[in-house]
Amino acid sequence: MSTVVMMQLLLVALALVMTGLGMSLQRADFVRLLTLKRAVALALCVQMLVLPAVALALAYGFDLPPPFAIGLLLLAATPGSISANLFSHLFGGAVALNISLSGINTLLAAVTLPLVCGWSMQHFSEVGQTVPPLFGKVAEIIAIIVGPVTVGMLVRGFAPRFTQRAERPMRLVSASVLAFFVVAAIAKEWQALVSGFGQVGGAVVAFNVLSLAAGYGTSRVLAFDRPTSISITFQVSIHNAVLAIYVAMTVLEQPLMALPAAVYSVTMNLLAFGFGLWVAPRRIARAAAPAVQPARRPA
């Protein structure tokens, strides 16, 4: 399967998944966001300020060569991936929060991504090259999110009974799509991933783990409920690696800068799936269930 064909299939599959997400949403979910200003502020702060700083520290800590350091910062500056919505959907997060955060973060990234990338190139390689605003790509990402979700919500509004019957199959489709593309990505890029992992793998995995920890840790410290905490964690930790690869290879014409995002696209899916299993609703229910007390004998 060629890369172009795989990307086209991925876009179609994600559109199907996002339609399923829309079928799980109601207008009340978005109205409720007005009461979640703290959650939105936290997610944007972690994703747009904390994680680029973490990437910078890791670039120094692992003594990455300039192209890989720039690539890691470029990855950190990208908005949340559509996959964040999928993971949140699968593992009990507040999906409406993810969708709203994706739109806001994507719009802001049109400004912040060129700034971070331009600064990192000047800082690490002393090349005064900047990145033009990625308005076309931003519009494409927003369309992929908003269009199918709108269709799904319309289906829910006009055919609520069908939506109820289709909810479980759509979740199974979502899980199957995710598993397929993780396995396909590993199989297709196995040699490149093996050679690249030795150079940037440690820094990328550390970035994965610290992203998950930053999202979930800060959410729990601020006493958000578990669905909100799960949503924030996936939103801030799952970046748009495809966008990072596109900028590195097409805009900057520096293939080496795309390597951190290529390694990340595999490791992050695996770690995010593991995190999702750790906070899965069934596990939470078991942990929250009170212990059964032995019956007392009558006196």
SERO-4910 file (N, C-alpha, C, O; in steps of 0.05 Angstrom, whole numbers):
BEGIN
 pado doro    nc1    nc2    nc3   cac1   cac2   cac3    cc1    cc2    cc3    oc1    oc2    oc3
  Met    A     17    -24      0      0      0      0     18     25      0     35     28     18
  Ser    A     14     43    -20     30     67    -21     22     86      1      1     84     12
  Thr    A     41    105      6     35    125     27     11    142     20     -5    148     37
  Val    A      9    150     -5    -14    167    -14    -40    152    -10    -59    163      1
  Val    A    -41    127    -18    -66    111    -15    -73    108     14    -96    110     22
  Met    A    -52    102     31    -57     98     59    -68    124     72    -86    122     89
  Met    A    -57    147     65    -67    172     76    -95    178     67   -111    188     83
  Gln    A   -102    171     42   -130    175     33   -149    157     48   -171    166     56
  Leu    A   -141    132     52   -158    114     67   -161    123     96   -182    120    108
  Leu    A   -139    134    107   -140    143    134   -160    166    137   -175    167    156
  Leu    A   -160    184    118   -178    207    119   -207    197    117   -224    207    132
  Val    A   -212    178    100   -239    167     97   -248    153    123   -270    156    133
  Ala    A   -229    137    134   -235    122    159   -241    142    182   -259    137    197
  Leu    A   -224    162    184   -228    182    206   -254    197    202   -267    204    222
  Ala    A   -262    202    177   -287    216    173   -310    198    183   -329    208    195
  Leu    A   -308    172    178   -328    153    187   -329    153    218   -350    153    230
  Val    A   -305    152    230   -303    152    259   -315    178    271   -330    177    291
  Met    A   -309    200    259   -318    226    269   -349    228    266   -362    241    283
  Thr    A   -360    216    245   -389    215    243   -401    199    267   -421    207    278
  Gly    A   -388    177    274   -397    162    298   -395    179    323   -412    177    340
  Leu    A   -374    195    325   -372    213    348   -395    233    349   -407    237    370
  Gly    A   -401    244    326   -423    263    324   -450    251    332   -467    264    344
  Met    A   -453    225    326   -478    212    333   -481    208    363   -502    202    373
  Ser    A   -459    211    378   -460    209    407   -464    236    421   -465    237    446
  Leu    A   -466    257    406   -467    284    417   -495    296    415   -510    289    397
  Gln    A   -500    315    433   -524    331    433   -517    361    436   -494    367    444
  Arg    A   -535    378    429   -530    407    432   -523    414    460   -507    432    465
  Ala    A   -536    400    479   -531    406    508   -502    402    515   -492    414    534
  Asp    A   -488    383    501   -460    378    507   -443    403    502   -424    409    517
  Phe    A   -449    418    481   -434    442    475   -442    466    492   -425    482    500
  Val    A   -468    467    499   -477    488    517   -463    485    544   -457    505    557
  Arg    A   -459    460    553   -446    455    578   -417    465    579   -406    469    601
  Leu    A   -405    469    556   -377    479    555   -374    507    568   -353    514    577
  Leu    A   -396    522    569   -395    548    581   -389    546    611   -380    566    623
  Thr    A   -394    523    622   -387    519    651   -360    506    655   -352    500    677
  Leu    A   -345    501    633   -320    488    634   -297    506    625   -278    496    613
  Lys    A   -298    531    632   -278    550    624   -250    543    635   -230    546    622
  Arg    A   -250    533    660   -225    525    673   -212    502    658   -188    501    654
  Ala    A   -228    483    649   -217    460    635   -206    468    608   -184    459    600
  Val    A   -220    486    594   -210    496    568   -183    511    572   -164    507    557
  Ala    A   -183    528    592   -159    544    598   -135    526    605   -113    531    596
  Leu    A   -140    505    621   -119    487    629   -108    472    604    -83    471    601
  Ala    A   -126    461    588   -117    446    565   -100    463    546    -79    454    536
  Leu    A   -109    487    540    -94    505    522    -67    513    534    -47    515    520
  Cys    A    -67    518    560    -42    526    573    -21    503    572      2    507    565
  Val    A    -30    478    578    -12    456    578     -2    450    549     22    447    545
  Gln    A    -21    451    530    -14    443    503      4    464    489     21    457    473
  Met    A     -2    490    494     12    511    478     35    523    493     51    537    480
  Leu    A     37    520    519     59    532    534     77    511    548    102    511    544
  Val    A     65    493    562     80    473    578     95    453    560    119    449    563
  Leu    A     81    442    541     93    420    525    115    430    506    135    415    503
  Pro    A    113    454    494    137    463    479    161    467    497    184    462    489
  Ala    A    156    476    522    178    479    541    190    452    548    214    449    551
  Val    A    173    431    551    182    404    556    199    394    533    220    382    537
  Ala    A    190    399    509    204    390    485    232    403    484    252    390    477
  Leu    A    233    429    491    259    443    491    278    431    512    302    427    506
  Ala    A    267    425    535    284    413    556    294    385    548    317    378    553
  Leu    A    277    369    535    285    343    526    306    344    503    324    328    502
  Ala    A    303    364    486    323    368    465    351    372    476    370    362    466
  Tyr    A    352    388    498    378    393    511    386    368    527    409    360    527
  Gly    A    367    356    542    373    334    559    383    309    544    401    296    553
  Phe    A    372    304    520    381    282    503    402    290    483    411    274    467
  Asp    A    410    316    483    431    326    465    425    319    436    441    308    422
  Leu    A    400    325    428    391    319    401    406    336    380    410    360    385
  Pro    A    413    325    357    423    341    335    402    362    327    379    358    331
  Pro    A    411    385    316    392    407    309    367    398    293    345    406    301
  Pro    A    369    382    272    345    374    258    325    360    275    300    365    273
  Phe    A    334    342    293    316    327    310    304    345    332    281    342    340
  Ala    A    321    363    343    311    382    363    289    399    352    268    404    364
  Ile    A    293    410    328    273    426    314    248    410    309    226    420    313
  Gly    A    252    385    300    229    368    294    213    362    319    188    360    318
  Leu    A    226    359    342    211    353    367    195    378    375    172    375    384
  Leu    A    207    402    373    192    426    379    169    431    359    148    440    367
  Leu    A    174    425    334    153    427    314    129    409    321    106    417    319
  Leu    A    135    385    330    114    366    338     99    377    362     74    376    363
  Ala    A    113    388    382    101    398    406     82    422    400     63    427    414
  Ala    A     88    437    378     72    460    372     48    454    355     31    472    351
  Thr    A     45    430    345     22    423    329     -3    420    347      0    413    370
  Pro    A    -27    424    335    -51    421    352    -57    392    357    -44    374    347
  Gly    A    -78    388    373    -86    361    380    -96    346    355   -108    358    337
  Ser    A    -91    320    354    -99    304    331   -128    296    333   -139    295    355
  Ile    A   -140    289    310   -167    278    310   -168    252    327   -188    245    338
  Ser    A   -145    239    328   -144    214    343   -150    218    373   -159    200    387
  Ala    A   -145    243    383   -151    249    411   -181    246    416   -190    236    437
  Asn    A   -197    255    396   -226    251    399   -234    222    399   -252    214    414
  Leu    A   -220    206    382   -226    178    381   -219    164    407   -236    148    417
  Phe    A   -196    169    418   -188    157    443   -207    165    465   -215    148    482
  Ser    A   -214    190    466   -233    200    486   -260    186    484   -272    179    504
  His    A   -269    182    459   -294    168    454   -292    139    464   -312    128    475
  Leu    A   -270    126    459   -267     98    467   -265     93    497   -273     73    507
  Phe    A   -252    112    511   -245    107    539   -260    125    559   -250    130    581
  Gly    A   -283    136    551   -300    149    570   -295    178    576   -302    188    597
  Gly    A   -282    192    557   -278    221    561   -302    237    552   -321    227    542
  Ala    A   -300    263    557   -321    282    549   -315    291    520   -300    310    516
  Val    A   -326    277    501   -319    280    473   -325    309    463   -310    320    447
  Ala    A   -347    320    472   -354    348    464   -331    367    472   -326    386    456
  Leu    A   -319    363    495   -297    380    503   -273    376    484   -261    396    476
  Asn    A   -267    352    476   -246    347    457   -251    361    430   -232    373    419
  Ile    A   -275    359    420   -281    371    394   -278    401    395   -267    413    377
  Ser    A   -289    413    416   -286    442    419   -257    451    422   -249    470    410
  Leu    A   -242    436    438   -214    442    442   -198    439    416   -180    455    410
  Ser    A   -205    419    400   -192    415    374   -195    439    356   -176    448    344
  Gly    A   -219    450    355   -224    473    338   -208    498    348   -196    511    332
  Ile    A   -210    503    374   -196    526    385   -166    524    382   -153    542    373
  Asn    A   -155    501    389   -127    497    388   -116    497    360    -94    507    355
  Thr    A   -131    487    341   -123    488    313   -121    516    302   -102    523    288
  Leu    A   -141    533    309   -140    561    300   -116    575    312   -102    590    299
  Leu    A   -111    571    338    -89    584    351    -62    574    340    -43    590    338
  Ala    A    -61    548    333    -36    537    322    -28    549    296     -5    549    288
  Ala    A    -48    561    281    -41    574    256    -21    597    261     -6    605    243
  Val    A    -22    608    285     -4    630    292     20    620    308     43    627    302
  Thr    A     15    602    328     37    594    346     56    574    333     80    574    339
  Leu    A     46    557    315     64    537    302     86    550    286    109    543    289
  Pro    A     80    570    268    102    583    254    121    598    273    145    598    267
  Leu    A    111    609    295    128    623    313    148    604    327    172    610    328
  Val    A    137    582    337    154    562    351    174    550    332    198    547    339
  Cys    A    165    544    308    183    532    288    205    551    280    228    544    278
  Gly    A    197    576    274    217    596    266    237    601    288    261    604    282
  Trp    A    228    603    313    247    607    335    265    584    339    289    587    343
  Ser    A    255    559    337    272    536    341    293    533    320    315    525    325
  Met    A    286    540    295    306    539    273    328    559    278    352    553    274
  Gln    A    320    583    286    341    603    292    358    595    316    382    600    317
  His    A    345    583    336    359    576    361    378    553    358    401    554    368
  Phe    A    369    532    344    386    508    342    404    508    317    426    498    319
  Ser    A    395    518    295    411    516    271    420    543    260    434    544    240
  Glu    A    412    564    273    419    591    265    412    597    236    427    610    221
  Val    A    390    585    228    379    590    201    354    608    204    335    599    216
  Gly    A    355    631    193    333    650    197    310    645    178    300    663    165
  Gln    A    301    620    178    278    612    161    253    611    178    254    600    200
  Thr    A    232    622    168    206    621    182    186    605    166    190    599    142
  Val    A    164    598    179    144    582    166    119    599    161    110    612    180
  Pro    A    109    600    137     85    616    132     61    604    146     60    580    152
  Pro    A     40    621    152     16    610    165      3    588    149      1    590    124
  Leu    A     -5    567    163    -15    543    149    -46    544    147    -59    526    157
  Phe    A    -57    566    136    -85    569    136    -99    547    120   -121    537    128
  Gly    A    -88    538     98   -100    517     82   -102    491     97   -123    478     97
  Lys    A    -80    484    111    -80    459    126    -99    461    150   -112    441    157
  Val    A    -99    484    163   -117    488    186   -146    484    177   -162    471    190
  Ala    A   -153    496    154   -181    494    143   -187    465    138   -210    456    142
  Glu    A   -168    450    127   -172    421    121   -178    406    147   -196    389    148
  Ile    A   -162    411    168   -166    397    193   -193    403    205   -207    385    215
  Ile    A   -200    429    205   -226    437    216   -249    423    201   -269    414    213
  Ala    A   -246    422    174   -267    410    158   -270    380    164   -292    370    165
  Ile    A   -248    367    169   -249    338    175   -263    334    202   -277    314    205
  Ile    A   -260    353    221   -272    350    247   -301    358    245   -319    343    254
  Val    A   -307    382    235   -334    394    237   -353    380    218   -376    375    226
  Gly    A   -345    374    193   -364    363    174   -376    337    182   -401    335    185
  Pro    A   -360    316    187   -372    290    195   -387    291    222   -407    278    225
  Val    A   -376    307    240   -390    309    266   -418    321    263   -437    313    275
  Thr    A   -419    342    246   -445    354    240   -465    334    228   -488    333    236
  Val    A   -455    318    209   -472    297    197   -481    278    219   -505    270    220
  Gly    A   -463    269    236   -471    251    258   -492    262    276   -511    249    284
  Met    A   -489    288    283   -509    301    301   -536    304    287   -556    301    300
  Leu    A   -535    309    261   -561    310    246   -574    283    246   -599    281    249
  Val    A   -558    262    242   -570    235    243   -582    229    270   -604    218    271
  Arg    A   -569    237    291   -580    233    318   -606    249    321   -625    239    333
  Gly    A   -607    273    311   -631    290    314   -655    279    299   -677    280    309
  Phe    A   -650    268    274   -672    259    257   -678    229    261   -700    221    255
  Ala    A   -659    214    271   -664    185    274   -652    175    301   -632    160    301
  Pro    A   -664    184    323   -652    177    350   -653    147    355   -634    136    368
  Arg    A   -673    132    345   -674    103    350   -651     89    335   -638     72    346
  Phe    A   -647     97    310   -625     86    295   -598     92    308   -580     74    309
  Thr    A   -595    116    319   -571    123    333   -565    106    357   -543     97    361
  Gln    A   -586    100    372   -583     82    395   -574     54    387   -557     42    400
  Arg    A   -586     44    365   -578     17    356   -550     17    345   -536     -4    347
  Ala    A   -541     39    333   -515     40    319   -492     47    338   -469     45    330
  Glu    A   -498     56    362   -477     66    380   -456     45    386   -432     50    383
  Arg    A   -464     21    393   -444      0    399   -429     -9    374   -404    -11    376
  Pro    A   -442    -14    351   -426    -21    327   -406      1    320   -384     -5    311
  Met    A   -414     26    323   -396     48    316   -371     48    334   -349     55    325
  Arg    A   -375     42    359   -352     40    377   -333     17    368   -309     20    369
  Leu    A   -345     -5    360   -328    -27    351   -313    -20    325   -290    -27    322
  Val    A   -327     -5    307   -314      4    283   -291     23    290   -269     22    278
  Ser    A   -295     41    309   -275     60    318   -250     45    328   -227     51    320
  Ala    A   -254     25    345   -232     10    355   -217     -6    333   -193     -7    333
  Ser    A   -233    -17    314   -220    -32    292   -204    -14    274   -182    -22    266
  Val    A   -214     10    268   -200     29    251   -173     37    265   -153     38    252
  Leu    A   -175     43    290   -151     51    305   -130     29    305   -107     34    299
  Ala    A   -138      4    311   -120    -18    312   -108    -23    284    -84    -29    282
  Phe    A   -124    -22    263   -114    -27    236    -92     -7    228    -71    -16    218
  Phe    A    -96     18    233    -77     38    224    -51     38    241    -30     45    232
  Val    A    -54     31    267    -30     28    283    -13      5    272     11      8    268
  Val    A    -26    -18    267    -11    -41    256      0    -36    228     23    -43    222
  Ala    A    -16    -22    211     -7    -16    184     17      3    185     36      0    169
  Ala    A     16     23    203     38     42    204     64     28    213     86     34    203
  Ile    A     61     10    233     85     -4    242     97    -22    220    121    -23    216
  Ala    A     79    -36    206     89    -54    185    101    -39    161    122    -48    151
  Lys    A     89    -17    154     99     -2    130    126     12    136    143     12    118
  Glu    A    129     23    159    152     39    165    171     25    185    185     39    200
  Trp    A    171     -1    185    186    -16    205    216     -9    204    228     -4    225
  Gln    A    227    -11    181    256     -6    178    264     23    186    283     27    201
  Ala    A    248     42    176    254     70    183    251     75    213    266     90    225
  Leu    A    230     62    225    226     66    253    248     54    270    256     65    290
  Val    A    258     30    262    279     17    277    304     34    276    317     38    297
  Ser    A    312     44    252    336     60    250    333     87    264    351     97    276
  Gly    A    309     99    262    305    126    273    301    125    303    308    144    317
  Phe    A    291    103    314    285    102    342    311    103    359    311    115    380
  Gly    A    332     92    348    358     93    363    368    121    366    383    126    385
  Gln    A    360    140    349    370    167    350    351    185    366    361    202    381
  Val    A    326    182    362    307    201    375    286    187    393    270    201    405
  Gly    A    287    160    394    266    146    408    264    153    437    242    156    447
  Gly    A    287    155    451    286    162    479    272    188    485    255    190    503
  Ala    A    279    209    469    267    235    473    238    235    466    222    247    480
  Val    A    230    220    445    202    220    437    185    205    457    164    215    465
  Val    A    195    182    467    179    167    487    177    184    513    156    184    525
  Ala    A    199    197    521    198    214    544    177    237    540    162    243    559
  Phe    A    176    248    516    156    268    510    128    256    512    110    269    522
  Asn    A    124    232    502     98    218    504     89    216    533     67    225    540
  Val    A    107    205    550    100    200    577     95    226    593     76    228    608
  Leu    A    112    246    589    109    271    603     84    286    594     72    300    609
  Ser    A     76    283    568     51    295    559     27    283    573      9    297    582
  Leu    A     27    256    574      5    243    588      4    251    618    -17    256    629
  Ala    A     27    252    630     29    258    659     20    287    663      6    293    683
  Ala    A     29    305    646     22    334    649     -8    338    647    -21    352    663
  Gly    A    -21    325    627    -49    328    623    -65    316    646    -83    329    657
  Tyr    A    -60    291    653    -76    278    674    -69    288    702    -87    292    718
  Gly    A    -43    293    706    -35    303    733    -47    330    740    -58    333    761
  Thr    A    -45    349    721    -56    376    727    -86    375    729    -98    390    745
  Ser    A    -99    358    713   -128    356    714   -138    346    741   -157    356    752
  Arg    A   -124    325    751   -132    314    777   -125    333    800   -140    334    820
  Val    A   -103    347    798    -95    366    819   -117    388    821   -123    397    843
  Leu    A   -127    396    798   -148    417    798   -176    405    803   -196    419    800
  Ala    A   -177    379    809   -202    366    818   -223    365    796   -247    367    802
  Phe    A   -215    362    771   -234    357    750   -244    328    752   -230    311    762
  Asp    A   -269    323    742   -279    296    743   -264    279    723   -249    290    706
  Arg    A   -267    253    725   -251    235    708   -257    238    678   -237    239    663
  Pro    A   -282    240    669   -285    244    640   -271    269    630   -259    269    608
  Thr    A   -272    291    645   -259    316    636   -228    312    637   -214    320    618
  Ser    A   -218    299    658   -190    294    660   -180    276    637   -158    281    625
  Ile    A   -195    256    630   -188    238    607   -187    254    581   -169    251    565
  Ser    A   -207    271    577   -208    287    552   -185    305    550   -172    307    529
  Ile    A   -179    319    572   -156    338    572   -130    323    566   -113    332    551
  Thr    A   -127    300    579   -102    284    576    -98    276    547    -76    280    536
  Phe    A   -118    265    534   -115    257    506   -112    281    488    -96    280    469
  Gln    A   -126    303    494   -124    327    477    -96    339    477    -86    347    456
  Val    A    -83    340    500    -57    353    501    -34    335    494    -12    344    487
  Ser    A    -39    308    496    -17    290    492    -16    277    464      5    267    456
  Ile    A    -38    278    449    -38    266    422    -37    289    402    -57    301    395
  His    A    -13    294    391     -9    315    372    -14    306    344    -14    282    338
  Asn    A    -17    326    326    -22    320    298      5    315    284     17    333    272
  Ala    A     14    290    286     40    283    274     40    286    244     61    292    232
  Val    A     17    281    231     16    284    202     22    313    195     36    318    175
  Leu    A     11    332    210     16    360    204     46    367    208     57    382    192
  Ala    A     58    356    229     86    361    234    103    350    211    122    363    202
  Ile    A     97    326    201    111    314    179    108    330    154    127    334    139
  Tyr    A     83    340    149     78    356    126     94    382    126    106    389    106
  Val    A     95    396    149    111    420    151    140    415    146    154    430    132
  Ala    A    151    394    159    179    388    157    187    381    128    208    391    118
  Met    A    171    365    115    179    355     89    171    373     66    185    375     46
  Thr    A    148    387     69    138    403     47    145    432     49    154    445     31
  Val    A    140    443     73    144    472     77    174    478     81    185    496     68
  Leu    A    186    463    100    215    468    106    234    452     88    257    459     86
  Glu    A    223    431     75    239    414     57    263    403     72    286    402     62
  Gln    A    258    393     97    279    381    114    268    354    124    257    353    146
  Pro    A    272    332    109    261    306    117    270    297    145    255    284    159
  Leu    A    295    304    153    305    295    179    287    307    201    284    294    222
  Met    A    276    330    198    260    343    218    233    328    222    220    331    242
  Ala    A    226    311    202    201    296    204    205    270    221    185    257    228
  Leu    A    230    262    226    234    236    240    222    235    268    209    214    274
  Pro    A    225    255    285    211    253    311    181    249    309    170    233    324
  Ala    A    168    262    290    139    259    287    133    231    276    112    219    284
  Ala    A    150    220    259    145    193    248    147    172    270    130    154    272
  Val    A    167    174    288    170    156    310    147    160    330    135    141    340
  Tyr    A    140    185    335    118    192    353     91    180    344     76    171    361
  Ser    A     86    180    318     60    171    308     54    142    316     31    134    318
  Val    A     75    126    321     72     98    329     72     96    360     54     84    372
  Thr    A     93    108    373     95    105    402     72    118    416     63    107    437
  Met    A     63    141    407     41    154    421     15    139    420      1    138    440
  Asn    A      9    126    397    -15    110    396    -14     87    416    -34     81    429
  Leu    A      9     74    418     11     52    436      9     61    465     -5     48    481
  Leu    A     23     82    472     22     92    500     -6    104    507    -16    100    529
  Ala    A    -18    117    488    -45    128    493    -65    106    497    -83    108    514
  Phe    A    -62     84    481    -80     61    485    -76     49    512    -95     41    526
  Gly    A    -51     47    521    -45     36    547    -57     53    569    -68     43    589
  Phe    A    -54     80    566    -65     98    586    -96     95    586   -108     95    608
  Gly    A   -108     92    563   -137     89    562   -146     64    576   -167     65    590
  Leu    A   -132     43    573   -139     18    588   -136     22    618   -152     11    633
  Trp    A   -116     38    626   -111     42    654   -134     58    667   -140     54    690
  Val    A   -146     77    652   -168     93    663   -195     85    652   -214    101    654
  Ala    A   -197     61    640   -222     53    628   -244     53    648   -240     48    672
  Pro    A   -269     60    640   -292     62    658   -296     37    675   -303     40    699
  Arg    A   -292     13    664   -296    -11    680   -276    -13    703   -283    -20    726
  Arg    A   -251     -5    698   -231     -5    719   -238     15    740   -235     10    764
  Ile    A   -247     39    731   -255     60    750   -278     51    767   -279     56    791
  Ala    A   -298     37    754   -321     28    769   -313      7    791   -323      8    813
  Arg    A   -295    -10    783   -286    -30    803   -271    -17    826   -275    -25    849
  Ala    A   -254      3    819   -239     16    840   -257     32    859   -252     35    883
  Ala    A   -279     43    847   -297     60    863   -317     44    879   -330     55    898
  Ala    A   -321     19    872   -342      2    885   -334     -3    914   -311    -10    920
  Pro    A   -353      1    933   -346     -5    961   -342    -34    966   -354    -51    953
  Ala    A   -324    -40    984   -318    -67    991   -343    -80   1004   -358    -67   1018
  Val    A   -348   -106    998   -371   -120   1009   -364   -129   1037   -344   -143   1041
  Gln    A   -380   -120   1056   -376   -127   1083   -389   -154   1090   -411   -159   1081
  Pro    A   -376   -171   1105   -388   -197   1112   -413   -192   1130   -414   -175   1147
  Ala    A   -433   -208   1125   -458   -206   1140   -453   -213   1170   -439   -232   1176
  Arg    A   -465   -197   1187   -463   -202   1216   -482   -224   1224   -505   -226   1215
  Arg    A   -472   -241   1243   -490   -261   1253   -509   -249   1273   -502   -231   1289
  Pro    A   -533   -258   1272   -553   -248   1292   -544   -254   1320   -534   -276   1326
  Ala    A   -549   -235   1338   -541   -239   1366   -557   -261   1378   -553   -267   1402
***
